[in-house]
Amino acid sequence: MRIILFSTYFYPYTSGLSNYPLKFLTRLVKKHEITVLTFRYQSGLKKIDLYQKIKIVRMPYLFKISKGFISPQSFIYYLKYLRNSDLVILNLPNFEAFPMAFLAWLYKKKILSILLCEVQLVGNIVSKIINFFLDLSVYFQLLLSKEIVTMTQDYIADKLAYKLFKKKIKLVLPPVAKLSIDQSKLDEFRKIKKRSFWLGFVGRISREKGLEHLIKAVAKLSSKIPNLKLVFAGPYGKQVVSENNYYLAIKKLLKKLRVDYIFFGSLSNEQLGAFYKIIDVLILPSLNKTEALGIVQIEAMLAGTPVIASDLPGVRVPVKLTKMGETFDPRNINKLIKVIEKVIKNKKIYSSPVLVEKTQKVFNAQKSYRIFDTLIDV
């Protein structure tokens, strides 16, 4: 089968939005021909690339609006690959695939949409206009889709999309496997850590992650817990589209509040496995609906590390299903401090082998693969 995936951002861009479909594509490419149409968000990226046998075509664009791309020339790319395709997968949310969905419908191609989250820009009238047209584009694409894949009912149940397209929606948890551990990296981490206590964060340094609240909580905790250190793994600064100013603000806040910290940057899967193993707690302090689950939570749990996450639809699901941690109200620093103290005090309970085994059963990768396989069958 010849499959096209359209995603505004894709590998090597790091986010749940790009990582979720990538997990399925790396399996599907063993039997099918996969082409990903995306945008060249950084000038150093190849126009045509190959990753694990997946062909990645990075299209040009005229200009950007926020994190979106205006690209009339993308029609040429769409048509080139669409005519010979058997299945079109649209990775939502995005605005750009509006014409691709319509063209796929005209060519009578099966359309499968992956709806992972919502994006709501906060700010002036321009942000509101962008939100309106983005939502309009998403709902148009969902209308033309034969199937809609999303991760959890907890996230989507109160959304208009669920009410309008309930019969099309299939729930597919992300396929997550325990990461291998880079032993040399683990040894390096141990030398750095010594006797300090590491609170870890994994992901892009971006506004919706709520890191300023985590930093303020750690600053207050430092007087109670000696040798407390905040450690970050993931892209930051200019590596993250439109988020360099936020990163600089975060660094300034860390220094102002005298919080001990380290930015380790992007890590390979094996290095990330070592990171999960060495940290004492993983914290995901997300603020809004842009975060729909947080695959990093599951990866940490499978490494035996407890998790603290915001009590938001979707984000709270891994903790609620596995009991390997606690949740807290977003932006509530005092509540965050209390749950950090609670998890630290009862770490052995939260990271027990029984709960790790439960996590493996709940987030069964093979089950997720099987469900997705049935959806792409034409």
C-alpha positions in Angstrom: 0.0 0.0 0.0 1.2 3.6 -0.7 0.5 5.8 2.2 0.9 9.6 2.6 1.1 11.2 6.0 0.8 15.0 6.1 2.1 16.6 9.3 3.0 20.3 9.7 6.1 19.3 11.7 7.8 15.9 11.7 11.2 14.3 12.5 13.6 15.5 13.7 11.1 17.9 15.4 10.5 16.6 18.9 6.9 16.7 20.2 4.1 14.3 21.0 2.4 15.5 17.8 5.3 14.2 15.7 6.3 11.2 17.9 2.9 9.5 18.0 2.5 8.9 14.2 6.2 8.1 13.9 5.8 5.2 16.2 3.2 3.6 13.9 5.0 4.6 10.7 8.2 2.9 11.6 6.2 -0.4 11.9 4.0 0.2 8.9 7.0 0.9 6.6 8.0 -2.7 6.9 5.0 -3.7 4.7 4.0 -0.4 3.0 5.5 2.5 1.1 5.4 5.6 3.4 5.8 9.2 2.3 5.6 12.0 4.8 4.8 15.5 3.5 5.9 18.2 5.9 7.6 21.6 6.0 11.2 22.6 6.1 11.0 24.4 9.4 14.8 24.8 9.6 17.0 25.8 6.7 19.6 23.1 7.4 17.1 20.2 6.9 17.2 18.2 3.6 14.4 18.8 1.2 14.1 15.0 0.7 15.2 12.7 3.4 15.0 9.1 4.5 14.5 8.0 8.1 14.1 4.3 8.9 13.0 3.8 5.3 10.3 6.5 5.6 10.6 9.1 2.8 10.3 12.6 4.2 9.5 15.4 1.7 10.0 18.8 3.3 8.1 21.4 1.3 8.9 25.1 0.9 6.7 27.9 2.1 6.2 31.6 1.5 5.9 32.7 5.2 4.9 31.6 8.6 2.0 32.7 10.9 2.8 31.8 14.4 3.8 28.1 14.0 1.8 27.6 10.8 3.0 27.8 7.2 1.5 29.5 4.2 2.5 27.5 1.2 0.5 27.7 -2.1 3.3 25.8 -3.8 2.5 22.8 -1.6 -0.4 21.9 -4.0 2.2 20.7 -6.5 3.7 18.3 -3.9 0.2 17.2 -2.8 -0.9 16.2 -6.3 2.4 14.5 -7.2 2.0 12.0 -4.4 -1.8 12.0 -3.9 -2.6 10.6 -7.4 -0.7 7.3 -6.7 -1.6 6.9 -3.1 -4.0 4.4 -1.5 -4.4 6.1 1.9 -4.0 9.7 3.2 -3.2 10.2 6.9 -3.7 13.7 8.2 -1.9 14.6 11.5 -4.0 17.1 13.3 -4.2 19.9 14.4 -3.1 21.8 11.4 -4.4 24.4 9.0 -2.3 23.5 6.0 -3.9 20.2 5.1 -7.3 21.8 4.4 -6.7 21.7 0.6 -5.1 18.2 0.8 -8.2 16.8 2.5 -10.4 18.3 -0.2 -8.2 17.0 -3.0 -8.0 13.5 -1.4 -11.8 13.5 -1.3 -12.1 14.5 -5.0 -9.7 11.7 -5.9 -11.8 9.3 -3.7 -8.9 8.4 -1.5 -9.5 7.0 2.0 -8.6 9.7 4.6 -7.6 8.8 8.2 -7.1 11.7 10.6 -5.0 11.5 13.8 -6.5 14.1 16.2 -4.0 14.4 19.1 -4.8 17.8 20.7 -6.2 21.2 20.3 -4.2 24.4 19.8 -5.5 27.6 21.4 -3.3 30.7 21.0 -3.7 33.2 23.8 -3.5 36.9 23.1 -4.9 39.6 20.9 -7.5 39.6 18.1 -5.0 38.2 15.7 -4.6 35.1 17.9 -8.4 34.7 18.0 -8.7 34.9 14.2 -5.9 32.2 13.9 -7.8 30.0 16.4 -11.0 30.3 14.4 -9.6 29.4 11.0 -7.4 26.6 12.5 -10.5 25.1 14.1 -12.5 25.5 10.9 -9.7 23.7 8.9 -9.6 20.8 11.5 -13.3 20.2 11.5 -13.4 20.3 7.7 -10.7 17.6 7.6 -12.5 15.5 10.2 -15.7 15.7 8.2 -14.0 14.2 5.1 -12.2 11.5 7.1 -13.4 8.0 7.2 -11.7 7.2 10.5 -10.4 9.5 13.3 -7.8 8.3 15.7 -7.2 9.8 19.1 -5.5 8.7 22.3 -8.0 8.9 25.1 -11.7 9.6 25.7 -10.7 11.6 28.7 -9.2 14.3 26.5 -11.8 14.4 23.7 -15.1 13.6 25.5 -16.1 17.2 26.1 -14.9 18.5 22.7 -17.2 19.4 19.8 -15.3 17.0 17.6 -16.4 14.0 19.8 -20.0 15.1 19.7 -20.0 15.6 15.9 -17.9 12.6 14.8 -18.3 10.1 17.7 -19.0 7.2 15.3 -15.7 7.7 13.4 -13.5 8.0 16.5 -11.2 5.1 17.5 -9.1 5.2 20.7 -5.6 4.1 20.3 -3.1 4.5 23.2 0.4 5.3 22.1 2.6 2.2 21.7 5.3 2.7 24.3 8.1 0.2 25.0 10.7 0.3 27.7 13.7 2.2 26.5 17.1 0.5 26.5 19.8 2.2 28.7 23.1 3.6 27.6 25.3 2.4 30.4 28.1 4.8 29.8 25.6 7.7 29.9 24.1 6.3 33.1 27.5 6.2 34.6 28.1 9.8 33.5 24.8 10.9 35.1 25.8 9.1 38.4 29.1 11.0 38.5 27.2 14.3 38.1 24.4 13.5 40.4 26.4 12.1 43.3 24.1 12.5 46.4 21.8 15.1 45.0 18.0 14.6 44.4 17.0 15.0 40.7 13.5 16.3 39.7 13.4 15.6 35.9 11.6 17.2 33.0 11.5 15.7 29.5 10.3 17.6 26.5 10.5 20.8 24.5 11.1 24.0 26.5 8.0 25.7 25.5 5.3 27.9 27.1 2.5 25.4 27.4 4.8 23.2 29.6 4.4 25.5 32.6 8.0 25.3 33.7 7.9 28.7 35.5 5.5 27.1 38.1 7.8 24.1 38.5 10.8 26.3 39.1 9.0 28.4 41.7 7.9 25.2 43.5 11.5 23.8 43.5 12.8 27.2 44.8 10.5 26.9 47.8 11.4 23.2 48.3 15.1 23.7 48.3 15.1 24.9 51.9 13.3 21.6 52.9 15.1 19.1 50.7 18.9 19.4 50.5 20.8 18.9 47.3 17.7 19.4 45.2 18.4 19.8 41.4 16.1 20.4 38.5 17.3 18.6 35.3 16.0 19.0 31.8 16.2 16.7 28.8 14.9 17.8 25.4 15.4 20.6 22.8 15.5 24.2 24.0 16.3 27.7 22.8 16.5 28.1 19.0 16.1 24.4 18.5 12.4 24.9 19.4 10.3 26.9 16.9 9.2 30.3 18.3 10.2 29.4 21.9 13.7 30.9 22.3 12.4 33.9 24.3 10.6 31.6 26.6 13.8 29.6 27.2 15.7 32.8 28.0 13.0 33.8 30.4 13.2 30.4 32.1 17.0 30.6 32.5 16.6 34.1 34.0 14.1 32.8 36.5 16.3 29.8 37.4 19.1 32.1 38.3 16.9 34.7 40.0 15.5 32.1 42.4 18.8 30.3 42.7 17.5 26.9 41.6 20.2 24.4 40.9 19.7 23.1 37.4 21.2 21.4 34.3 20.0 21.4 30.7 21.1 18.2 29.0 19.5 19.0 25.7 18.2 16.4 23.2 19.1 12.8 24.0 19.0 9.6 22.0 16.5 6.9 23.1 19.2 5.0 25.0 20.5 8.1 26.7 16.9 9.0 27.5 16.5 5.6 29.1 19.5 6.4 31.3 18.0 9.8 32.2 14.7 8.2 33.3 16.6 5.7 35.3 18.7 8.3 37.2 16.1 10.9 38.0 14.0 10.5 41.2 10.8 11.9 39.9 9.5 13.0 36.5 7.3 16.1 36.5 5.1 17.3 33.7 3.5 20.7 34.7 1.6 21.3 31.5 -0.9 24.2 31.4 -3.4 23.7 28.7 -5.1 21.6 26.0 -2.1 21.6 23.8 -0.8 18.7 25.9 -3.0 15.7 25.3 -1.2 12.9 27.2 2.6 13.1 27.6 4.2 9.9 26.3 7.3 10.8 28.4 5.2 9.9 31.5 4.8 6.3 30.3 8.5 6.0 29.4 9.5 7.1 32.9 7.1 4.7 34.5 8.4 1.8 32.5 11.9 2.7 33.8 10.5 2.5 37.4 10.4 6.3 38.0 7.3 7.8 39.5 5.5 10.8 37.8 3.8 14.0 38.8 1.6 15.5 36.2 -1.0 18.3 35.8 -4.6 17.3 36.4 -5.7 18.0 32.9 -7.8 15.9 30.5 -5.5 13.4 28.8 -2.4 14.4 30.8 -3.7 12.8 34.0 -4.5 9.5 32.3 -1.2 7.7 32.7 -1.1 8.4 36.5 -4.8 7.6 36.9 -4.5 4.3 35.1 -1.2 3.1 36.7 -1.1 4.8 40.1 2.6 5.5 39.6 2.4 9.0 40.8 0.2 12.0 41.6 -1.5 14.8 39.9 -1.9 18.5 40.8 -3.9 21.5 39.7 -2.1 23.4 36.9 -0.4 26.6 38.2 -1.1 25.6 41.8 2.5 25.8 43.2 1.5 24.9 46.8 -0.3 21.8 45.6 2.7 20.9 43.5 5.0 21.2 46.5 2.8 18.9 48.5 2.7 16.2 45.9 6.4 16.4 45.3 7.0 15.9 49.0 4.5 13.0 49.1 6.0 11.2 46.1 9.6 11.6 47.5 8.5 10.3 50.9 6.7 7.3 49.3 8.9 6.7 46.3 9.3 3.0 46.8 5.5 2.5 46.8 5.0 4.6 43.6 7.8 2.8 41.8 7.0 -0.8 42.9 7.6 -3.6 40.4 3.9 -4.4 40.6 2.9 -1.0 39.3 5.6 -1.1 36.6 4.2 -4.4 35.4 0.7 -2.8 35.5 1.9 0.0 33.3 3.3 -2.5 30.8 -0.1 -4.2 30.5 -2.1 -0.9 30.3 0.1 0.6 27.6 0.5 -2.5 25.5 2.4 -1.6 22.4 1.3 -4.7 20.4 -2.4 -4.0 21.2 -2.1 -0.4 19.9 -0.3 -1.6 16.7 -3.1 -4.2 16.1 -5.8 -1.6 16.4 -4.0 0.9 14.1 -3.4 -1.9 11.5 -7.1 -2.6 11.2 -7.8 1.1 10.6 -5.4 1.5 7.7 -6.8 -1.6 5.9 -8.4 -0.4 2.6 
